Amino acid sequence: MRHTTSAIATAAVLCSAQAAFAQTEIEFWHAFTGRLGDLVAEQVETFNASQGDYTVVASHKGNYSETLNAGIAAFRAGEQPDILMVFEVGTATMMGAKGAVKPVYEVMADAGAEFDQSKYIGSVKGYYTSPDGNMLSLPFNSSTPVLWVNRDKLEEAGIDPDTDLSTWENVGTTLDQLKAAGVDCPMTTAWQSWIHLENLSAYHDTPFATKDNGFGGTDTELAFNGPIQVAHISAMGDWAKDGKFIYAGRRNEGGANFRAGECALFTESSAGYAGIKAEAEFDFDVRPLPYWSALVDEPQNTIIGGASLWVMEGQSDEDYKAVAAFLNFLSSPEIQAKWHQDTGYLPITTEAGEKTRMDGFYDANPGTDIAVIQMTAKEPTANSKGLRLGSFDQIRGIIDEELEAVWAGDKDAQTALDSAVTRGNALLRRFEQASR
């Protein structure tokens, strides 16, 4: 009898232990390494430690393009993660992937989770919503381009570090002065298509593509070979020829040059804040993205880059409850405010922005609110609410090729942009056919 009691007691303990460890595990694939990778790991660890029902396992799957391709391949093999980070240019691709994704608003509703879509910043969530206003994916790391300034480099060149750099005309004058002072790298950039064509177009309220930049349908056509875009790329081509603009690469290769103190000016994502703050051994500040005062009286708004989190189809109800809990955790004011302050990415909710201001972060770190102001100061227009184009990752590759021909002096701006539009439209037509 004692043995029987002992056996029952042992079985009860084992069952209790198994229940304690029977957490629902979900997979989260992302594209971050370095400081940003560390901060993602911190978010996941914080969530896992905050409750005992769910465990998130985060995995780095390469850069943005590689992560998107890994997710598509995994879905075809029936091995997709629960959550996939997809950069903003992959939005139309994910929307067109019928049966591959479960819209976030449906995930939340089915899980019975609290989900107030109105608390998300309109200019951020608009990129990832359906025509009827429902969120398809959750904005995660949303940024917008700004101008980073090496104040020490300006001062060494005899230039007032507080000089007005709000217009490209003023930037051009400053580049002349930097070159004359012997500065080897007056200006460089990251993500040339995103900043110098996509955001340039939105900031000057001119179309990048027809059909409201693709929001109005897949029968859109590219339109970034207009007078404003040609004027800007022509100016940059001249600066490249004169050694005032130094091209470092298609992604963020120029970031290393700026953080090392080699370059005076740097057009980059607001999310450059994490790396620049950690590595720069010089006095720097952040300014608004310049605009051409000869072309517009005042700038419109910039558009976002970065990525959102897509929930993949084919998971269990319990998995989706775990996903809903994790996404709500990421959206909470405390977590969002910390993410915004640590990285320079935009807060995705109004509450997180207000908390950051109340915490005194903007006062203690001047310029860190520039990105938020650029995105929210004006109501977006049809030309400035974002881009939704099929095969956009490949189209960006075409744009990169053509811009590189301008920087090398092999093509003039009009010829290069005309070619990019023609080549890109061929991809859009194939995407339109596939969507049908």
C-alpha positions in Angstrom: 0.0 0.0 0.0 2.9 2.3 0.8 4.3 1.6 -2.6 1.0 2.4 -4.3 0.7 5.7 -2.5 4.3 6.5 -3.3 3.8 5.8 -7.0 0.7 8.0 -7.1 2.5 10.8 -5.4 5.5 10.4 -7.8 3.2 10.5 -10.8 1.4 13.6 -9.5 4.8 15.4 -9.1 5.8 14.4 -12.6 2.5 15.6 -14.1 2.9 18.8 -12.2 6.4 19.3 -13.5 5.3 18.5 -17.0 2.5 21.1 -16.8 4.9 23.7 -15.5 7.1 23.2 -18.5 4.3 22.8 -21.1 4.7 26.3 -22.5 3.6 27.1 -26.0 6.7 27.8 -28.0 6.6 30.1 -31.1 9.3 31.0 -33.6 10.2 34.6 -34.5 12.5 35.1 -37.5 14.3 38.5 -37.8 17.0 40.3 -39.7 18.9 42.1 -36.9 22.5 41.6 -35.8 24.9 43.8 -33.7 23.3 46.3 -31.3 19.8 45.9 -32.8 20.1 42.1 -32.5 21.0 42.5 -28.8 18.0 44.7 -28.2 15.6 42.2 -29.9 17.1 39.4 -27.7 16.4 41.6 -24.7 12.8 42.1 -25.7 12.3 38.4 -26.2 13.9 37.6 -22.8 11.8 40.2 -21.1 8.6 38.8 -22.5 9.6 35.2 -21.7 10.4 36.1 -18.1 7.1 38.1 -17.7 4.8 35.1 -17.9 4.8 31.4 -17.8 2.5 30.3 -20.6 4.5 31.1 -23.7 8.1 31.0 -25.0 9.4 33.0 -28.0 12.4 31.7 -29.8 14.1 34.4 -31.9 16.4 33.5 -34.8 18.4 35.7 -37.1 17.9 34.7 -40.8 20.2 37.2 -42.6 19.6 40.6 -44.0 16.1 41.9 -44.9 16.1 40.3 -48.3 17.5 37.0 -47.0 14.9 36.9 -44.2 12.0 37.4 -46.6 13.3 34.7 -48.9 13.9 32.3 -46.0 10.3 32.8 -44.8 8.9 32.2 -48.3 11.0 29.0 -48.7 10.0 27.8 -45.3 6.3 28.3 -46.0 6.6 26.3 -49.2 8.3 23.5 -47.2 5.6 23.6 -44.5 8.2 24.8 -42.0 7.3 28.4 -41.6 7.9 30.4 -38.4 5.0 31.9 -36.4 6.3 35.4 -36.9 8.4 36.7 -39.8 10.0 40.1 -40.0 9.6 41.6 -43.5 11.0 45.0 -44.6 8.6 47.5 -45.9 9.3 46.9 -49.6 8.1 43.4 -49.1 4.6 44.5 -48.0 3.0 44.0 -51.4 4.6 40.7 -51.8 3.2 39.5 -48.4 -0.2 40.9 -49.3 -0.2 38.9 -52.5 0.9 35.7 -50.8 -2.5 34.2 -50.5 -2.8 31.6 -47.8 0.6 32.3 -46.4 -0.2 35.0 -43.9 -2.8 35.5 -41.2 -3.7 39.2 -40.8 -2.8 40.7 -37.4 -6.3 42.0 -36.8 -7.6 38.5 -37.3 -5.0 36.9 -35.1 -6.0 39.3 -32.3 -9.7 38.8 -32.7 -9.5 35.0 -32.8 -7.3 35.0 -29.7 -9.7 37.3 -27.9 -6.8 39.7 -27.3 -7.3 43.4 -26.6 -6.3 45.3 -29.8 -7.1 48.9 -30.3 -5.9 49.9 -33.8 -6.5 53.6 -33.2 -3.6 53.8 -30.8 -1.1 53.2 -33.5 0.4 56.2 -35.3 -1.4 56.7 -38.5 1.6 57.5 -40.7 3.2 54.3 -39.5 0.3 51.8 -39.5 -1.0 53.1 -42.8 1.8 51.3 -44.7 0.5 48.0 -43.3 -3.2 48.3 -43.5 -5.8 47.0 -45.9 -8.1 49.3 -47.9 -10.7 49.0 -45.2 -8.2 50.2 -42.5 -7.5 46.9 -40.8 -3.8 46.1 -39.8 -2.3 43.3 -41.8 1.0 43.2 -40.0 2.4 44.9 -36.9 4.8 47.8 -37.4 8.0 46.8 -35.5 11.0 48.8 -36.5 9.8 51.9 -38.4 12.3 54.6 -39.2 12.6 57.6 -41.5 15.7 59.2 -43.1 17.4 62.2 -41.4 20.7 64.1 -41.9 23.5 63.1 -39.4 26.1 65.8 -38.9 29.7 65.4 -37.6 30.0 68.7 -35.8 33.7 68.2 -35.1 34.4 67.8 -38.8 32.5 71.0 -39.7 34.4 72.9 -37.0 37.8 71.5 -38.2 36.9 72.8 -41.7 36.1 76.3 -40.3 32.4 75.9 -40.7 29.9 76.9 -38.0 28.6 73.5 -36.7 25.2 75.0 -36.3 25.0 76.2 -39.9 21.6 75.8 -41.6 21.4 72.5 -43.4 17.7 72.4 -43.9 17.8 72.8 -47.7 19.8 70.9 -50.3 21.0 74.3 -51.6 22.6 75.0 -48.2 24.0 71.5 -48.1 25.6 72.1 -51.5 27.3 75.3 -50.3 28.6 73.4 -47.2 29.9 70.6 -49.4 31.9 73.2 -51.4 33.4 74.5 -48.2 34.2 71.0 -46.9 35.9 70.1 -50.2 37.9 73.3 -50.2 39.1 72.6 -46.7 40.5 69.2 -47.8 37.8 66.9 -46.3 38.0 63.6 -48.0 34.4 62.6 -47.4 32.1 65.6 -47.3 29.0 63.5 -47.5 27.9 59.9 -47.9 24.6 58.0 -47.7 22.9 54.8 -46.8 20.0 53.2 -48.7 20.3 55.5 -51.7 16.9 54.5 -53.4 15.0 54.8 -50.1 16.4 58.2 -49.2 17.2 59.9 -52.5 14.3 58.8 -54.6 11.5 57.3 -52.5 11.6 59.8 -49.6 12.7 62.6 -51.9 9.5 62.1 -53.8 7.3 62.0 -50.8 9.0 64.9 -49.1 8.4 67.0 -52.3 4.9 65.7 -52.6 5.5 64.2 -56.1 4.5 60.7 -57.2 7.1 57.9 -57.1 4.5 55.7 -59.0 1.0 56.1 -60.3 -2.2 54.8 -58.6 -1.3 56.5 -55.3 2.2 54.9 -55.3 0.6 51.5 -55.7 -2.0 51.7 -53.0 -4.6 52.0 -55.6 -3.9 48.8 -57.4 -1.3 46.5 -58.9 -1.7 48.2 -62.3 0.6 51.0 -61.1 3.5 52.3 -63.1 6.7 53.9 -61.9 7.0 57.7 -62.2 10.3 58.6 -60.4 11.8 60.0 -63.6 10.1 63.4 -63.2 11.7 66.8 -63.0 12.2 66.9 -59.2 13.8 63.5 -59.1 16.0 64.2 -62.1 17.1 67.6 -60.6 18.1 65.9 -57.3 20.0 63.0 -58.8 21.7 65.4 -61.3 23.0 67.5 -58.3 24.2 64.4 -56.5 25.9 63.2 -59.7 27.8 66.5 -59.9 28.8 66.2 -56.2 30.0 62.6 -56.9 32.1 63.8 -59.8 33.6 66.6 -57.7 34.4 64.2 -54.7 31.8 65.9 -52.5 29.5 62.9 -52.3 31.3 59.6 -51.6 29.3 56.5 -52.6 30.0 53.6 -50.2 27.3 50.9 -51.2 23.7 50.0 -51.6 22.8 49.3 -48.0 24.4 50.9 -45.0 28.1 50.5 -45.9 28.5 54.3 -45.5 27.5 54.0 -41.8 31.0 52.6 -40.9 32.7 55.6 -42.6 30.5 58.1 -40.7 30.8 56.4 -37.3 34.6 56.3 -37.8 34.6 60.1 -38.1 35.6 60.2 -41.8 32.5 61.9 -43.2 31.0 65.3 -42.3 27.4 64.6 -43.4 25.5 61.4 -43.7 21.9 60.7 -44.9 20.7 57.7 -43.0 17.8 56.2 -41.1 16.8 57.7 -37.8 17.6 54.2 -36.5 21.3 54.9 -37.1 21.1 56.4 -33.6 21.9 53.1 -31.8 25.1 52.5 -33.7 26.3 56.2 -33.9 25.7 56.8 -30.2 27.6 53.6 -29.3 30.6 54.1 -31.7 31.1 57.8 -32.6 33.9 59.5 -30.8 33.0 62.9 -32.0 30.2 65.4 -31.3 27.3 64.7 -33.6 23.7 65.8 -34.0 20.7 64.9 -36.2 18.9 67.3 -38.5 15.8 67.0 -40.7 16.2 65.6 -44.1 17.0 68.6 -46.4 14.6 69.7 -49.2 15.0 71.7 -52.3 13.6 75.2 -51.6 13.7 76.0 -55.3 11.2 73.2 -56.0 8.8 73.5 -53.0 7.9 76.2 -50.5 8.1 73.7 -47.6 8.5 69.9 -47.3 5.6 67.5 -47.0 6.4 64.4 -44.8 8.9 61.6 -45.1 7.9 58.0 -45.3 8.9 55.0 -43.2 11.4 52.3 -43.8 12.2 49.4 -41.6 10.0 46.3 -41.2 6.8 44.9 -39.8 5.9 41.5 -38.2 3.8 39.2 -40.3 2.0 36.2 -38.8 2.2 33.1 -40.9 -0.7 30.7 -41.6 -0.7 27.0 -40.6 -0.2 27.4 -36.9 -2.4 26.1 -34.0 -4.9 28.2 -32.0 -2.6 28.0 -29.0 0.3 29.3 -31.1 -1.8 32.3 -32.2 -2.7 33.1 -28.6 1.0 33.2 -27.9 1.6 35.4 -30.9 -1.1 37.8 -29.8 0.3 38.0 -26.3 3.8 38.8 -27.7 2.6 41.4 -30.2 0.6 43.2 -27.5 3.7 43.1 -25.3 5.8 44.7 -28.1 3.1 47.4 -28.5 3.0 48.3 -24.8 4.0 51.9 -23.9 6.9 50.9 -21.7 8.5 48.4 -24.3 7.8 50.7 -27.2 9.2 53.8 -25.5 12.4 51.9 -24.5 12.8 50.6 -28.1 12.3 54.1 -29.5 14.8 55.6 -27.1 17.4 52.8 -27.5 17.3 52.6 -31.3 16.0 55.8 -32.9 13.2 53.8 -34.5 9.8 55.6 -34.4 7.4 54.8 -31.6 4.6 52.9 -33.2 1.9 54.2 -30.7 1.0 57.7 -29.6 1.3 56.5 -25.9 4.9 55.5 -26.4 5.8 58.9 -27.9 4.1 60.7 -25.1 5.8 58.6 -22.5 9.2 59.3 -24.1 8.5 63.1 -24.0 7.3 62.9 -20.4 10.5 60.9 -19.5 12.5 63.9 -20.7 14.3 61.9 -23.3 14.0 64.4 -26.1 15.2 67.3 -23.8 18.2 65.2 -22.8 18.9 64.1 -26.4 18.2 67.0 -28.7 17.2 65.9 -32.2 15.9 62.5 -31.3 12.4 63.8 -31.9 13.2 65.0 -35.5 12.0 61.7 -37.1 8.7 61.8 -35.2 8.1 65.4 -36.3 9.0 64.7 -39.9 6.5 61.9 -40.0 3.6 63.5 -38.1 3.8 67.2 -38.7 1.6 67.0 -41.8 -1.3 64.8 -42.9 0.1 62.4 -45.5 -1.0 62.9 -49.1 -1.5 60.3 -51.9 2.2 60.9 -52.7 3.5 60.7 -49.2 1.7 57.9 -47.4 4.2 55.3 -48.5 4.8 52.8 -51.4 3.1 49.5 -52.1 4.7 48.0 -55.1 5.2 44.4 -56.1 8.7 43.0 -56.7 10.0 46.1 -55.0 13.1 44.5 -53.7 14.1 43.6 -57.2 13.1 47.1 -58.5 15.4 48.6 -55.8 18.2 46.5 -57.2 17.5 48.0 -60.7 17.5 51.5 -59.2 20.8 50.9 -57.5 22.4 49.8 -60.7 21.2 52.9 -62.5 22.2 55.3 -59.7 25.7 53.7 -59.6 26.0 54.6 -63.3 25.3 58.2 -62.5 27.8 58.3 -59.6 30.4 56.8 -61.9 29.7 59.4 -64.6 28.6 56.8 -67.1 25.0 58.1 -67.4 23.2 61.4 -66.9 20.3 61.4 -64.4 17.5 61.5 -66.9 18.8 58.6 -68.9 19.4 56.5 -65.8 16.0 57.2 -64.2 14.2 56.6 -67.5 16.0 53.2 -67.8 15.1 52.3 -64.2 11.5 53.1 -64.8 11.3 51.0 -68.0 13.0 48.0 -66.4 11.0 48.3 -63.2 7.7 48.5 -65.0 8.4 45.2 -66.7 8.7 43.6 -63.2 5.4 45.4 -62.1 3.6 43.9 -65.1 4.8 40.4 -64.2 3.7 40.9 -60.6 0.3 42.2 -61.8 -0.2 39.1 -63.9 0.8 36.8 -61.0 -1.6 38.6 -58.7 -4.5 37.9 -61.0 
